[in-house]
């Protein structure tokens, strides 16, 4: 899932303080699960933001709502009637949600309430870790199910580097060396032989370096409602 | 009373609420600035309850739960402490003194300690002064009464 965390309240306050009516919009999917932008967090931020604004004598109405999914226009429909009552929206969705709202409501200012961090998993209650960089060309099958691009600080495909010490990364002693993990797991699985070969450079054209990406499933497209060019 | 601090005490049913009751039975004197809100356990406490209280203009909030290790539901009071810590950080970001919110642990036999806690908080909040978010006093009273009624209705619903 996409993991995010909330911006500091003074930063959000300063973004919206010159507006009259602000709608806080939460999202019911990833950011609800990572406790950053679901209904409860919208409630907490709503109260906090109203207080922060009042303390600086800004007369701003802050209302709250949470929709099921911000990254799909069909789910944003529910806001269509209500949104024009506001001159700003503060989204507690990921960056995709913020942009989906901005595309839908072209006349309303849209601000991010969260910092979108990464695609990751719940490591333990309250702790999320990054696992996928979305490079568009998955190599997990060749690296014992552990991603060298995400888990190695240097994104090395031929690791480990000389900075691996006692299973930890030289960048930060709290980070496991991704390549140590790959070697340990590959050893247990008995698949270390392929690691003697040099892996050629990664094709980054499938990643963000090739510009914003698009996935098209032509069998799912509806005639006349094809993807925007 | 207008300049007196108004305090909301969120009290666990199994300890602090009974301690407050005991303080009354013992005829102990403590400031009348506190409004007691009974929780089934401080583990029921959510950060948004605390935010709602401060938004309505209370000057301070006491969260009072069982002694650590003595929670009727094992770790409700430990969870509450973490939520109180988070709420205090939020208060600092908002621009209010985090010390307006404090969690205490006590047993149901500690009526005098309940009185002492209230006295301590009243003295502290007098130093901070009235909350800059406080609306007119009658509105606060109404807000606290509404919250009390909602909580009691929820508890009554739980019993059915």
Interface residues (C-beta under 8 A of the other chain):
Chain A: X8 X9 X10 X40 X43 X44 X47 X48 X50 X51 X52 X54 X55 X56
Chain B: X46 X47 X48 X51 X52 X54 X55 X90 X93 X94 X95 X96 X132 X133
